[in-house]
Amino acid sequence: MMLMCAVPTSVWAHGVVGDYVFLEPLIAEDPTPANELDIAEPSWTRSADGRAFEMGTSIEKVIGMDSNNLPRFSIGGGTDWDYFSPKQGRNQVGWDDLEVFGKYAFLIVPEHEFLMAIALDAALPTGSPRVEEQQHASLGSSLLWEKALGDLPNLPMLKYLRPFGFQSYVSYLPALGGQVEHQLSAGTVVEYSLSYLSNNVEDIGLKPPFRNLFLYTEINYSELIRGPAGETFPNIVATPGIAYVGYRFELSLGTQFALNNAAVAGTHAAVIGLLDIFYDSFIPQGNWTLNDLWR
């Protein structure tokens, strides 16, 4: 078979399932394969131990489509730069491990605005020992899904529930050596799309940028279920926020607070942001897939 380079002529909007556009979460894994560059993911946290600042970046590339021209396969990766100022001792500065993944959306039902995907996740020990205690690779998997309520009847009052969307994931990531740690995490995002409200339910007169806003809350859980010190208590936090989602980028900002006692010590105050660029809207050539290369 001859290898040929083809330049696609279309651009995909981010996170589209049926008529619903799902936002990119701040913390939870995004179920939708997409072409996107998280150019800046800043977070600031004040805890019982001190203050931490983190600047993350990541990229994702769609590499496979199905017969209906829906993105099915993607790969990506990213890392963080960390700065921790403890109340006692020296500051800790350095890069975190490199995280890579492959994602496959194995079930897409556009008419019900539903998608389910699996992901293979890996953390490679490239980080600085000053900020990353685990110096061994980790390899695990995630199950991800999302559902919007646009298939509800367009009846009085009930129709205003149709702009709600939900994204969830559960992930298990064990280390492959050293002081083996097995990390279990899960999360849910509840979002309300004012764009969907205006375009698919009822135009209430909102103008940009308000027409493009999402209101959302993330609930995230993490726990070390086996490690050098045995199990840890569950860490559960909530992150309410607001996001602007346009054709070319998403800008999101949220704050975080603890939902259980185990999370209180690590989250006295937090602010988290995201600037996500949908790069194929700027560079259509970035929309290529393996389907195009082997066509």
C-alpha positions, 0 to 999 in steps of 0.5 A, spaced: 500 500 500 502 506 498 503 511 503 500 518 501 499 525 504 493 528 504 490 534 507 483 534 510 478 539 508 474 539 514 475 542 522 472 538 527 469 542 533 472 540 540 468 535 544 461 534 540 457 528 541 450 529 537 448 537 538 452 537 545 459 540 545 462 538 552 467 542 555 474 540 557 474 539 565 480 542 569 481 535 573 477 530 570 479 526 564 476 528 557 472 522 554 472 525 547 478 524 542 480 531 540 485 535 537 487 540 542 493 543 546 492 545 553 497 551 553 496 553 560 494 549 566 496 554 572 493 552 579 495 555 586 494 551 592 495 553 600 495 547 604 497 546 611 504 544 609 505 550 605 503 553 598 504 550 591 504 553 584 503 548 578 503 550 571 501 544 566 501 543 559 499 537 554 497 536 547 492 531 544 492 528 537 486 524 533 489 519 529 483 515 527 476 516 525 470 511 523 466 511 517 461 516 520 467 521 520 467 521 528 473 521 532 475 515 535 482 514 536 487 519 539 494 519 543 497 525 547 501 527 553 503 532 558 507 534 564 507 540 569 512 544 572 511 544 580 513 549 585 512 548 593 514 553 598 513 549 605 512 552 612 519 549 614 525 547 609 527 549 603 523 550 596 522 545 592 522 546 584 522 542 578 518 538 573 513 532 574 513 526 570 511 525 563 504 522 562 502 519 556 495 516 553 492 513 548 484 513 548 479 509 544 471 512 543 468 505 543 461 507 543 458 513 540 450 514 540 450 521 537 442 521 537 442 521 545 449 525 546 452 519 549 460 517 548 464 512 552 471 511 551 477 507 554 484 510 555 491 506 556 495 511 561 502 511 563 507 516 567 514 515 565 519 517 571 522 523 567 520 528 573 525 531 578 526 527 585 525 534 588 518 534 586 516 527 584 517 521 590 516 515 585 521 514 580 518 508 577 514 508 571 506 507 572 501 504 567 494 503 568 487 504 564 481 509 565 474 508 563 470 514 561 463 516 559 459 523 557 452 524 557 448 530 555 440 531 556 438 533 549 434 527 548 429 530 554 422 532 551 422 539 549 416 541 554 415 547 559 420 547 565 423 540 563 426 543 557 431 547 561 434 541 563 436 539 556 443 543 557 445 539 562 451 535 561 455 529 565 462 527 564 465 521 568 471 517 569 474 512 573 482 510 573 487 505 576 494 507 575 499 502 579 507 503 579 511 498 575 517 497 580 520 500 586 515 502 592 509 500 588 503 505 589 497 503 586 493 510 585 485 509 584 481 516 582 475 518 579 471 524 578 464 527 575 463 533 572 456 536 572 456 542 566 450 547 564 451 549 557 448 556 555 450 555 548 446 549 548 440 553 551 440 558 546 441 554 540 437 548 541 432 550 547 430 557 547 434 563 545 433 568 551 437 573 548 444 572 550 450 575 546 457 573 546 461 572 550 455 570 555 452 566 550 458 561 550 459 560 557 458 554 561 457 553 569 460 547 572 462 543 578 467 537 578 467 532 584 474 528 584 476 522 588 483 519 589 486 514 594 492 510 594 489 503 595 496 500 596 503 503 597 509 503 602 505 506 608 499 501 606 492 505 604 490 512 605 484 515 606 480 518 600 481 525 598 475 528 595 474 535 593 469 539 589 471 544 583 466 549 581 467 554 576 465 557 569 468 556 562 468 560 555 468 555 550 468 558 543 470 555 536 478 556 537 479 555 544 476 554 551 478 559 557 476 556 564 477 558 571 475 554 578 476 554 585 477 548 589 474 546 596 475 539 600 469 535 601 472 530 607 477 531 612 482 527 609 482 533 603 482 539 608 489 539 610 491 539 602 486 544 600 485 550 604 484 554 598 485 553 591 485 557 584 485 553 578 485 555 570 485 552 563 487 555 556 485 550 551 487 551 544 483 547 538 489 547 534 486 544 528 481 551 527 488 555 526 491 550 522 487 545 518 493 541 516 493 539 523 487 535 522 490 529 519 489 522 521 492 515 519 486 514 515 488 520 510 496 518 510 494 511 508 488 513 503 
